[in-house]
Amino acid sequence: MKKIECIIMDWAGTAVDYGCFAPVAAFLKAFAEKGLTVTMEEARGPMGMTKIDHIRELFKLPSVTEQFKQNYNRNWTEEDVVSIYKEFEKHLFASLEEYTTPIPGVIEVIEKLKRDGIKIGSGYTTAMMDIVLPGAAAHGYTTDNCVTSNNLPAGRPQPYMIYQNMIDLAIPSVQSVIKYGDTIADIKEGVNAGVWTVGVILGSNEMGLTQEETGKLPAEELNRRMAAVRKRMYMAGAHYVVNTIAELPEIIEIINHKMN
């Protein structure tokens, strides 16, 4: 009987850091230090990619390219990408520990799935994991495995971190895996890997709101924003999109039923 055996979770915006604010703040600070203005919406655009690729994408924005030319009288180079990446890491690591609180519902649902025999994989960068893993564990959230893109051909949206999780956790079939995440890069990673792909809306980078901001939005505006995120995720190839992780066990039941 075919069934889901593994959930591969993203971290910021999916498991911890409601609204995915830690990396956004660090991107904005790193670019600002070079005299470059990036909006919060622009900073969120490539979220989910490896961080240096994310910075490269931000440099490619016409507004950033033009600002750089005006400030430095030349085009940006790969050295500039690396320079901002170093500043980004400095700011991120200084604040990352403050953003390790699990998103509501995550601990309870993940513990239930573990009791049901489902393994939990994840992916991030090595240096970030050194901070995030113990921080999240102190709040009660742990995974069975965490891989990084450091020794793989590429990070998200390429599928290699999913495949490495499958190897480490001895999961033999992509049909037995769900990729669960809050960014378009997460969705594309799951699609590229050929696994079941589920997007989450509330608390996500795509929504980009704190829990307090979400609670204060008028119902009509909240529904409009959620519908827009849902559409983007389905257009990126998601099999399912949920409002919160509370819906994930039911999605697993549906997928298991479909496969048998």
Summary of the structure (lengths in Angstrom):
residues: 260
radius of gyration: 18.3
end to end distance: 6.6
largest distance: 63.3
contacts: 905
relative contact order: 0.17
helix: 54%
strand: 11%
